[in-house]
Amino acid sequence: MHPIVLVIEDDNSTRSFLENILTDQGYIVKSTPKGTSGLQILNEITPDLVLLDLELPDINGESVCAQIKKQFASLPVIMLTAKNSLNAKIQGFDLGADDYVTKPFETEELLVRIKARLRQKNISNSILKIGDLELDSEKIEVKRAGKTINLTPREFELLQYLMQNSRKVISRDMILNKIWAYSFEVESRVVDVYMGYLRKKIDRDHKDKLIKSVRGFGYTIKE
């Protein structure tokens, strides 16, 4: 499963450069030059990390960071800015930023920082629990009521994505974007097919159904 990086950067050349280097590294990249559209994208997809410029044309990056952390507290945010004063950095961290990179930046350093934040996020989210359902991403193991459930790699990725966003309604487009990376060969109905496989394995032998369909919107998982 390829990590999704959301780039919020108003400078066209910098944004294009970031898109290219991140894509070359295997990341799925979504980008926008404005803070308002960045926040809108966050409600449409669930990125794994945000690269956030502080000098945006509509609303300042500090406000965007505060809003991101209010909605998605565990989502890593790396600030990109020409401001290199100690006070600016302290303010950024106080707003919840996970890291702070000043412009101009070294490409290798930025990539290392991105990998470090993603690795830290993955470690903290290695064990997910919802009711009597438990997923361990390090052991690649799923159990419900103590009984091991065998999933295919794609089913495991799908369940992990749902559990990472428990209680949220995840649309078919969001699932396609995250799990299948919007491959042109994949039709949207494949989501329903795989959700059917998953529901049989997770819920079939249990009175309490955890995976639920939300008509016209998508799917959610909750007690």
ABEGO torsion letter per residue (X at the ends): XBBBBBBBBABAAAAAAAAAAAAAAGBBBBBBABAAAAAAAAAABBBABBBBBABBAABBAAAAAAAAAAABAABBBBBBBABABAAAAAAAAAAGBABBBBOBBBAAAAAAAAAAAAAAAAAAAABBBBEABBBBAAAGBBBBGGBBBBBBAAAAAAAAAAAAABGBBBBAAAAAAAAAGGBAABBAAAAAAAAAAAAAAAAAABABBABBBBBGAEBBBBX
